[in-house]
Amino acid sequence: MKTRYDKSTDSLYVELRPMPSHRTIEIEEDVMLDLGEDGKPVGYDIQHASTKQDFIARLILEGEPAAAAE
């Protein structure tokens, strides 16, 4: 798992797998999930990351949040 945080926009990208995104879905407000061609998660784009601490903690501690399952 790799992360990139942009302080100027308060956005966090969490890369789960190093591959291109095939499609993106919104799983909750300000949280986008990138899916690979195989339909499995590739990464999360989290806007206003400083307000999404619970989501980020679940992602780090539990792996993929339940909301990511589609």
C-alpha positions as CSV (number, residue, x, y, z in Angstrom):
1,M,0.0,0.0,0.0
2,K,1.4,3.4,-1.1
3,T,0.0,6.8,-0.2
4,R,0.4,10.2,-1.6
5,Y,-0.9,13.3,0.3
6,D,-1.3,16.7,-1.2
7,K,-1.5,19.2,1.7
8,S,-2.5,22.1,-0.5
9,T,-5.7,20.3,-1.6
10,D,-6.1,18.0,1.5
11,S,-6.3,15.0,-0.8
12,L,-4.9,11.5,-0.2
13,Y,-4.5,8.8,-2.7
14,V,-4.0,5.3,-1.4
15,E,-2.6,2.9,-4.0
16,L,-3.5,-0.7,-3.4
17,R,-2.1,-2.2,-6.6
18,P,0.2,-0.6,-9.1
19,M,-2.0,-0.8,-12.1
20,P,-4.2,1.5,-14.2
21,S,-7.7,2.3,-13.2
22,H,-10.4,1.0,-15.5
23,R,-13.3,2.8,-13.8
24,T,-14.0,4.9,-10.8
25,I,-17.0,4.9,-8.4
26,E,-18.0,7.1,-5.5
27,I,-18.4,4.9,-2.4
28,E,-19.1,7.8,0.0
29,E,-19.0,11.6,-0.1
30,D,-15.5,12.7,-1.2
31,V,-14.2,9.1,-1.5
32,M,-13.7,7.6,-4.9
33,L,-12.7,4.0,-5.5
34,D,-10.6,3.2,-8.6
35,L,-11.2,-0.3,-10.0
36,G,-8.9,-2.3,-12.2
37,E,-9.9,-4.1,-15.4
38,D,-10.5,-7.1,-13.2
39,G,-13.1,-5.2,-11.2
40,K,-11.0,-5.3,-8.0
41,P,-9.8,-2.2,-6.1
42,V,-6.7,-0.4,-7.4
43,G,-6.8,2.7,-5.1
44,Y,-8.8,5.3,-3.2
45,D,-8.9,9.0,-3.9
46,I,-9.9,10.7,-0.7
47,Q,-10.8,14.4,-0.8
48,H,-10.9,16.5,2.4
49,A,-8.8,13.7,3.9
50,S,-8.3,15.5,7.2
51,T,-12.1,15.0,7.8
52,K,-12.0,11.3,6.8
53,Q,-9.9,10.0,9.6
54,D,-12.3,7.1,10.5
55,F,-12.4,5.9,6.9
56,I,-8.6,6.1,6.5
57,A,-8.1,4.2,9.8
58,R,-10.5,1.4,8.6
59,L,-8.7,1.3,5.3
60,I,-5.3,0.9,7.0
61,L,-6.3,-1.4,9.8
62,E,-8.8,-3.6,8.1
63,G,-7.8,-3.5,4.4
64,E,-10.6,-2.5,2.1
65,P,-13.6,-0.9,3.8
66,A,-16.9,-2.9,3.4
67,A,-18.4,-0.1,1.3
68,A,-15.8,-0.9,-1.4
69,A,-17.5,-4.2,-2.2
70,E,-19.7,-4.0,-5.2
